Amino acid sequence: MERRRLGRKGEEIPVIGLGTWGIGGYSTADHSSDGRAVEAIRYAVELGMTHIDTAEIYGAGHSEELVGQAIRVFDRDSLFIATKVWNTHLRYDDVIRSCRRSLERLGLRYVDLYMVHWPNPRIPLSETMRAMEKLVKDGLTRYIGVSNFDARLLGEAMQALKSEEIVSNQVEYSLSSRYVERELIPFCERNGVTVVAYTPLGRGRIVDEAHRGTVRGRVLAEIAGRYGRTPAQIALNWVVWREGVVTIPKAASRRHLEENAGAAGWRLSLEDYRRLSDAWS
Ligand SMILES: NC(=O)c1ccc[n+]([C@@H]2O[C@H](COP(=O)([O-])OP(=O)(O)OC[C@H]3O[C@@H](n4cnc5c(N)ncnc54)[C@H](OP(=O)(O)O)[C@@H]3O)[C@@H](O)[C@H]2O)c1
């Protein structure tokens, strides 16, 4: 699996990771496919998608439990486990408590990346960031990240940190969701903050368009045919075309996992990148 530098750190993470929103439930815990979920997460790791993204809110904690169950058979050092604190838990004590609870559910002593899931204007960022630094100091997370932060707020979070850096900002980015291209991605590129693209397949809708043959879907399908790749692989390769971007598609089936793992390690030509960008703008 192709890897990219995380923030300004020496560490490299896989270009394609695994998202887990819906694995173990959405807003409540769903235990109905635990066995299949654990199998899927393990297969993702075997395919090199060792960056696993979860959150305390996913499946009301059950997603973290399943990730924990799945990863215990692997060497901890080979994994990059990321989770997030919900935005009602951004007071100092709440951040620390949430992180400890996530670690318990994951069965880990530390996570690699701990993120603020969404900003909360009612809680000072400086207080939240003070707690995030304490977590690093105590060895509960290796890195600090944010999610759904615009450029202004990201700048504020960077300023609020005293001894650590924000290594990443997780935001929605795909062929069909381009809002972050204007200001946020250039800001992250200038400041050495990795963009972790979520919903990179538009929850599957982008691939559907290629199959249904919409105007822009046909461009995607034509390029896929020429490269001998699937539309999903082209859509993901487009997302990570810029050096500072990695992504975390969610997949539960073996076929999807294999396809997604094969979306890196090669590159769309500049001409095809631009054609797709224009067709889907
Ligand atoms: N920070 C945030 O606020 C935030 C918000 C949303 C998402 N996220 C993170 O980002 C991850 C990914 O985003 P997402 O789950 O919203 O959407 P996504 O990754 O764009 O799409 C997932 C959907 O696409 C399907 N799929 C996966 N691979 C495919 C392929 N190769 N071909 C066709 N369909 C494919 C999956 O089906 P199967 O499951 O059946 O394989 C699933 O239905 C989440 O799981 C979560 O970890 C973060």
The ligand as an SDF file (V2000), in Angstrom:
LIG
                    3D

 48 52  0  0  0  0  0  0  0  0999 V2000
  -15.5850   13.1470   10.4120 N   0  0  0  0  0  0  0  0  0  0  0  0
  -16.8310   13.0620   10.0140 C   0  0  0  0  0  0  0  0  0  0  0  0
  -17.7010   13.8850   10.3680 O   0  0  0  0  0  0  0  0  0  0  0  0
  -17.2280   11.9320    9.1130 C   0  0  0  0  0  0  0  0  0  0  0  0
  -18.4590   11.9610    8.4230 C   0  0  0  0  0  0  0  0  0  0  0  0
  -18.7660   10.9110    7.5720 C   0  0  0  0  0  0  0  0  0  0  0  0
  -17.8640    9.8660    7.4190 C   0  0  0  0  0  0  0  0  0  0  0  0
  -16.6860    9.8410    8.1240 N   0  0  0  0  0  0  0  0  0  0  0  0
  -15.7200    8.7110    8.0020 C   0  0  0  0  0  0  0  0  0  0  0  0
  -15.4380    8.4710    6.6330 O   0  0  0  0  0  0  0  0  0  0  0  0
  -15.7410    7.1140    6.3170 C   0  0  0  0  0  0  0  0  0  0  0  0
  -16.1550    6.9820    4.8640 C   0  0  0  0  0  0  0  0  0  0  0  0
  -17.2770    7.7610    4.5500 O   0  0  0  0  0  0  0  0  0  0  0  0
  -18.7640    7.1590    4.3680 P   0  0  0  0  0  0  0  0  0  0  0  0
  -18.8890    5.8920    5.0790 O   0  0  0  0  0  0  0  0  0  0  0  0
  -19.6760    8.2800    4.7280 O   0  0  0  0  0  0  0  0  0  0  0  0
  -18.9280    6.9800    2.7890 O   0  0  0  0  0  0  0  0  0  0  0  0
  -18.0910    6.2990    1.6030 P   0  0  0  0  0  0  0  0  0  0  0  0
  -16.8440    5.7010    2.0990 O   0  0  0  0  0  0  0  0  0  0  0  0
  -18.0250    7.3230    0.5250 O   0  0  0  0  0  0  0  0  0  0  0  0
  -19.1080    5.1760    1.1040 O   0  0  0  0  0  0  0  0  0  0  0  0
  -19.3640    3.9990    1.7940 C   0  0  0  0  0  0  0  0  0  0  0  0
  -20.3860    3.2270    0.9610 C   0  0  0  0  0  0  0  0  0  0  0  0
  -19.8170    2.9190   -0.3130 O   0  0  0  0  0  0  0  0  0  0  0  0
  -19.8420    1.5170   -0.5240 C   0  0  0  0  0  0  0  0  0  0  0  0
  -18.5830    1.1360   -1.1680 N   0  0  0  0  0  0  0  0  0  0  0  0
  -17.3650    0.9610   -0.5780 C   0  0  0  0  0  0  0  0  0  0  0  0
  -16.4490    0.6030   -1.4930 N   0  0  0  0  0  0  0  0  0  0  0  0
  -17.1000    0.5220   -2.6740 C   0  0  0  0  0  0  0  0  0  0  0  0
  -16.7000    0.1800   -3.9810 C   0  0  0  0  0  0  0  0  0  0  0  0
  -15.4340   -0.1480   -4.2370 N   0  0  0  0  0  0  0  0  0  0  0  0
  -17.6240    0.2000   -4.9720 N   0  0  0  0  0  0  0  0  0  0  0  0
  -18.9020    0.5430   -4.7220 C   0  0  0  0  0  0  0  0  0  0  0  0
  -19.3540    0.8930   -3.4930 N   0  0  0  0  0  0  0  0  0  0  0  0
  -18.4560    0.8820   -2.4760 C   0  0  0  0  0  0  0  0  0  0  0  0
  -19.9820    0.8760    0.8330 C   0  0  0  0  0  0  0  0  0  0  0  0
  -20.6540   -0.3680    0.6960 O   0  0  0  0  0  0  0  0  0  0  0  0
  -20.3660   -1.6660    1.6520 P   0  0  0  0  0  0  0  0  0  0  0  0
  -20.2860   -1.1530    3.0470 O   0  0  0  0  0  0  0  0  0  0  0  0
  -21.5180   -2.5330    1.3590 O   0  0  0  0  0  0  0  0  0  0  0  0
  -19.0650   -2.2890    1.2290 O   0  0  0  0  0  0  0  0  0  0  0  0
  -20.8100    1.9120    1.5770 C   0  0  0  0  0  0  0  0  0  0  0  0
  -22.1860    1.7390    1.2920 O   0  0  0  0  0  0  0  0  0  0  0  0
  -16.8270    6.7710    7.3480 C   0  0  0  0  0  0  0  0  0  0  0  0
  -17.0580    5.3900    7.4290 O   0  0  0  0  0  0  0  0  0  0  0  0
  -16.2660    7.4130    8.5830 C   0  0  0  0  0  0  0  0  0  0  0  0
  -15.2200    6.6200    9.1190 O   0  0  0  0  0  0  0  0  0  0  0  0
  -16.3620   10.8800    8.9440 C   0  0  0  0  0  0  0  0  0  0  0  0
  1  2  1  0
  2  3  2  0
  2  4  1  0
  4  5  1  0
  4 48  2  0
  5  6  2  0
  6  7  1  0
  7  8  2  0
  8  9  1  0
  8 48  1  0
  9 10  1  0
  9 46  1  0
 10 11  1  0
 11 12  1  0
 11 44  1  0
 12 13  1  0
 13 14  1  0
 14 15  2  0
 14 16  1  0
 14 17  1  0
 17 18  1  0
 18 19  2  0
 18 20  1  0
 18 21  1  0
 21 22  1  0
 22 23  1  0
 23 24  1  0
 23 42  1  0
 24 25  1  0
 25 26  1  0
 25 36  1  0
 26 27  1  0
 26 35  1  0
 27 28  2  0
 28 29  1  0
 29 30  1  0
 29 35  2  0
 30 31  1  0
 30 32  2  0
 32 33  1  0
 33 34  2  0
 34 35  1  0
 36 37  1  0
 36 42  1  0
 37 38  1  0
 38 39  2  0
 38 40  1  0
 38 41  1  0
 42 43  1  0
 44 45  1  0
 44 46  1  0
 46 47  1  0
M  CHG  2   8   1  16  -1
M  END
$$$$
